[in-house]
């Protein structure tokens, strides 16, 4: 696998921002009451993250080391202003729903983290791959989280009814506590999948209910006693 493909794919599972490396949790929990909100915030982050990585990577050799963080914030802030103006012009209702969390992209730890850890140390092509992978992974995560909350809390996805007529929505799912519940459900599902995958590869050998410590062969701590 080429290095470009590797950098892109890592953000889709191995280093999935909200669920693996726990970056950008503030907007992840705050704006995902619907799938539309999650997708909108994710698209804004993809735009800012990709362009900031490109600019910072291109200027990495001329940015003074002592003021690099300040420079990263200036670049990010300029891009966020552009996103705000575009959203106000073309998707104003969505901009109103996302509220303060659009300008707060400036201090999103995902943006600054990728700038510091990757874009400032690698070339433009690798930085683009890294940004697109992380951005798409972030957008997909927010859309999934928002979709789960919207289905359970309203019975709709992107505003379209998907549940039966007698379905009674759990309204708390579109409130603040619902974000933590949905996040926990997704993390539990991912952890269960990882354990299943590990067992399938033989990394974790399941212990039979009839096995004993003496026959497990895992260690010599008990000398078979």
N, C-alpha and C positions, 0 to 999 in steps of 0.2 A: 504494500500500500504506500502511495506517495505521501510525502510529508504534508502536502496541501490537503489531501483527502483526510489524513489523520487529524489534522488540526480542525477541520470542519466537523467531522463525525463525533469528536469527543464531546462537543456541546450538546449533542442530541441524546446522550445517555450517560456516558461515564462521568462527565462533569456537568450534568444538567443543572443550570444555575440555581433555581429555587429549591430543588429537591435533593441534589447531590452535594453541592458546595455551599448551599444556603445563602446565596447572594440575591439581593433585591427582594427580600421578604416583605418589606413595607408596602410597596404597591401590589405585590402578589396577594396579600391578605386584604388590602384596603379597597381595591377597585374591582375585584372579581365577583361582584354580585350577579353579573350576567356574562355570558360568553362573548357578547359584543364588546363589553368594556374590557375584558381580558385581551381580546384580539386587537382592539384599538390601542391599548397601552403597549402591547407587544410590538405592534408595527412602529410606533413612535420610538421605542427602544432600539429596534433594528436599525432604523434610519440614523439615529444619533450614534449608536455604537459603531456602525460600519464606517461612517464618515470620520468620526473621531479617531478610530484606529488608523485609517488611511493618512490623515493629517499628521498625527503624532508620529507614526512610523516614518513618514517622509521628512519630518523635521527633527527626528530623534538625535541627530548628530550636531545640531546647532542649538538645541534647547539646553541652557545651563543646568547642570545637575542640581544645584542648590535651589532652584526655583521651578523644578520640573512639575511639582504638584500644582502650583499656582497656574502654570502654563496649561496643564491638562484641564483644569477647571475653566479657564478662559475659553479654550477651544470647545469644550462641552457646552458651556453656557451659550456661546454663539449659535451652536447647532440647535439647542433647545428652543431658543427664541425663534429660529426658523420654523421648527416644528409647531410651535404655538401659533404662529401667524398662518401657516398652512391649514392647521386644524380649524382655526377661527374662520378661515375663508371657505373651506369646503365641507367640513363635518362639525359645524358649530354645536349641534345638540350633543354629540359625543364628547366634544371638548368641555361642555358644561358638566357632563356626568363625571368625567375624570377629575375635574376641578384642580385643586392645588397640586395633585400628584404629577401633572405634566411638567410644570416648572421644577418640581423636585427631582426630575431626572438628572439635573445638574449634579446632584450629590449622591446619585445612585451608586452604591458600592460596586455593582457589576460594571458600570462604565469606567469608573476610576480604577477598579481592580484590573480590568483587561488592558487599560492604558499603561499602568505601572508594570504589571507582570509580563505583558506580552508585546504590545505595540511598540513600546519604547526600546525593545531589545531585538526586534525582528524586522524583516523586510516587508514591503507593502503587500505582496501576494499572500504571504502567510498571515499577515494581520487581517486581510480581508476575509480569508477562510475562517480564521478564529472568530472574527466578529459575526459573520453570517451564521456559523454554527451555534455560537452562544446566543445570538439574537433570535434565531428561529426556535431554538430549544426553549428560550424564555417565553416567546410568544405562544408556542404550543402549550407550555405548562400553564400559563395564565388562562388561555382559552379553555383548556381541559378543566381547570379548577372552577372557572366561571360557569362552564356548561353543567358540571355536576351540581353546583349550588343552584343554578337556575332551574334545572330539572326537578330537583327535590323541593325547592322553595317556591316555585311558580308553576311547574308543569310545562315549561316551554324551553325551547332552544332558539336563540336569536329571535325571540319573540313569537315563534311558531309553536302552537300547542302540540305536544307529543305524547301526552299521557291520556288515559281513559277518562271518561266524563265524571266518574265517581271518585277520582283521585283527589285526596285532600292534601294540599301542599304543606310541608313543614316550614312555616314562614320564618322560623329562626335561622334557616339555612342561608337566607339572603341578608341576614344581619351579621354583626361582627362575630358572635360565637360560631356561626356556621362556617366561617372561613377556616377556623382552627379545626373544626370537625372534618371538613372536606380535605384539608391538608393532611390530617392524620390518616384518613382513609387511603389517600394516594400513597403516602409513605409506607403504610402497612402493606399495601398491594405490591409496591416495588420491592420491599424487603422480602416478602414471600416469594416473589418471582426470582430474586437473586439466590435465595436458599434452594429453591427447586433447581435452578440452573447449576448451582454448585454440586448438588447431589447427582445430577445427571452427568456431570463431567467427572464424577468420582472424587471430588475434592473433599466432600463431607460424607463419610460412610454412615448410613443409618444404622443404629444399634437395635438389634432384635429385642423384643420384650423378654425372650427366654435366655438371652445372653447373660453371662456373669462377668464380674470384674476379672476373674482369673482367666477367662477365655477371650477377653477383648483384644489383648495384644497391643494396647495403645501405649503402655508404659511399664516400667519395672518398679514403680514406686511401692507397690504392695507385695512384691515378690510372689505374686500368684495366690496370696492369702486373702 
